[in-house]
Amino acid sequence: MKQSNKIEVYILSGFLGSGKTSLLKHMVKIQKEFGKTPAVLMNELGQVSIDSNEVDKDTPLAELLDGCICCTIQDKLESQLQGLLINEKFDVLLVETTGAAHPIEVVDAIMSPLFADRFEFKGIITVVDAHQWMTRKELSPQVLQLLREQIRYAGLILLNKVNLLSEMQLATASSELQGINSTSQIIMTNHSSISANALTQISKVEKAEDYSRLNVIKHLRIQAIVHTFNKAIDQGLFEDWIRTLPETVYRMKGYIPFSHSNYPVLFQYSFGMPFYLPEDMKLPTNLVVIGEGLDKNAIIKDLRKLEECKKGEII
Ligand SMILES: Nc1nc2c(ncn2[C@@H]2O[C@H](COP(=O)(O)OP(=O)(O)OP(=O)(O)O)[C@@H](O)[C@H]2O)c(=O)[nH]1
C-alpha cells in the first residue's frame, strides 16, 4: 500500500476538565507503539501552561498560551507550527485544544494554507465528561451549545469518567450522544484510556458513489481537502465553481494564483461568504476546503480543470 509522507493531524476536543490531557498522554504512547514520532501542540487559555509537564520530554512540544487558537492567536499558531516543521522531525501532530474551542474553528486554524500540503487531517476526537453530561442542565445555554458542537463534529467520541455513573446512566448518556452524532463510535473510558485499536475507529467518509446510491449520508465527518495550484486560474471561473459547492463546505481558505494578479490572492470563505485580499508577495498556492461528506476526488478534479480552462470557458 502507498504510504503518505504527510504529517497526520488529530485534534483533541472536549470541554474544560473532560480528560483531554489524559487522552493526549495515551495518544502519545499509542503513536510510539505504532512506530511513529508524535509532536504535540498544546493550547491553553491561561498565561501559564499547567499541562505541558504531562508530555514526555522526548516529544516535541509547542505551546500556545493566553488565548484560543481558533480566534485570538492565529498568528502565533502559524509561527509555532512553522517552528515545529522546521526544527523537529515528526509524523503525527496531536493538537490539544482549549475546552472553549469550537472544533471547526480549530481545523480551520491548523490547516493554514501556508503549510496545509504538509498535513493530512485525520479527525477530531472529543472527550465528554460523563458526569458533566448528565448534569448539563446546570450549564449555560452557550456552553451547552459548544458541548453539542464538539460532539457533533467528532470522528470519535470518548465518554470519559464512566466510573462516576451507573450502568443505567451510561446507557442514557451514550444514546443521547449518539442522537447528536449518529456516525461516530462512542468509547467508554476512565482517564481517557483508549487502545490503539480504538484509533482505527475514527469514522471514515464513505465514497461519494455510496452517498448517491443510498441517497443518505451515512458517515459525516469533518474533512480538510488540500489542493496546490500549479497554474494560474481565472477568477470568474473560480467563482462559478464556488457556486456549485454543497452547503456542507463550511470553510475554504488559500492563496489563489489568479491570472489577472501578479501574486496569489488571499481567499477566505466562511459559510457561503467569499472574501479576497491581494498579497504583495509570493505565498504557497494551497487551497484548503473544510466540510463534511465531501467528494474529495471530484473537488480536486474540478480545481485541476480550472487550471486548464481559459476565461469564458465552462468547466
Ligand atoms: N474520576 C475521574 N477523574 C478523571 C478521569 N479522567 C480524568 N480525570 C480527572 O479530571 C481532571 C481533568 O483531566 P484532564 O485530563 O486534565 O482534562 P482536560 O480536559 O485536559 O482539562 P483542561 O485542560 O482543564 O481542559 C484531572 O484531575 C483528571 O485526573 C476519570 O475517568 N475519572
The ligand as an ORCA input file, in Angstrom:
! r2SCAN-3c Opt
* xyz 0 1
  N     -12.723     10.299     38.405
  C     -12.147     10.514     37.214
  N     -11.367     11.600     37.047
  C     -10.784     11.780     35.833
  C     -10.982     10.884     34.774
  N     -10.315     11.341     33.695
  C      -9.711     12.497     34.060
  N      -9.979     12.756     35.366
  C      -9.514     13.899     36.156
  O     -10.144     15.064     35.645
  C      -9.254     16.165     35.717
  C      -9.112     16.790     34.351
  O      -8.461     15.876     33.486
  P      -7.576     16.367     32.272
  O      -7.126     15.177     31.513
  O      -6.548     17.314     32.720
  O      -8.708     17.156     31.472
  P      -8.568     18.317     30.404
  O      -9.735     18.189     29.519
  O      -7.208     18.264     29.788
  O      -8.669     19.594     31.303
  P      -8.412     21.142     30.872
  O      -7.014     21.186     30.294
  O      -8.529     21.874     32.181
  O      -9.465     21.496     29.921
  C      -7.933     15.612     36.274
  O      -7.921     15.855     37.654
  C      -8.021     14.146     35.980
  O      -7.269     13.364     36.882
  C     -11.797      9.723     35.007
  O     -12.033      8.894     34.117
  N     -12.363      9.608     36.242
*
